[in-house]
Amino acid sequence: MTHTVTEGETLAQIAQNYDVTVEHLIALNNLASAEAITAGQTLLINDASDLSANPATASTQSTRPFRYYSVDPDDAKKED
């Protein structure tokens, strides 16, 4: 996945938007520092090793809200 930097964006904002660390973006993109980005620059967000077994959903996993479910005792019956 990639991101094109827009005017005024910071690496911290970009990292937060994709739920990654600034350090991750610096290392992945071989940046000298967090200030070493310019508008129009394309940044890698994830490398190939970060993709899940299902690449179609890999880019949305970190931005998808969590859903919680409370298991009811009658939901599943264990068979012996």
ChimeraX attribute file (.defattr): number of C-alpha atoms within 10 A of each C-alpha:
attribute: neighborCount
match mode: 1-to-1
recipient: residues
	/A:1	12
	/A:2	11
	/A:3	13
	/A:4	14
	/A:5	17
	/A:6	14
	/A:7	9
	/A:8	8
	/A:9	13
	/A:10	18
	/A:11	20
	/A:12	15
	/A:13	13
	/A:14	20
	/A:15	17
	/A:16	12
	/A:17	11
	/A:18	16
	/A:19	13
	/A:20	15
	/A:21	15
	/A:22	18
	/A:23	15
	/A:24	14
	/A:25	21
	/A:26	21
	/A:27	11
	/A:28	14
	/A:29	16
	/A:30	11
	/A:31	14
	/A:32	10
	/A:33	13
	/A:34	13
	/A:35	11
	/A:36	11
	/A:37	19
	/A:38	14
	/A:39	12
	/A:40	11
	/A:41	11
	/A:42	14
	/A:43	20
	/A:44	15
	/A:45	21
	/A:46	18
	/A:47	11
	/A:48	8
	/A:49	6
	/A:50	12
	/A:51	15
	/A:52	12
	/A:53	8
	/A:54	8
	/A:55	11
	/A:56	10
	/A:57	12
	/A:58	14
	/A:59	18
	/A:60	11
	/A:61	14
	/A:62	13
	/A:63	10
	/A:64	9
	/A:65	8
	/A:66	8
	/A:67	5
	/A:68	6
	/A:69	6
	/A:70	6
	/A:71	8
	/A:72	7
	/A:73	7
	/A:74	6
	/A:75	8
	/A:76	8
	/A:77	7
	/A:78	5
	/A:79	4
	/A:80	3
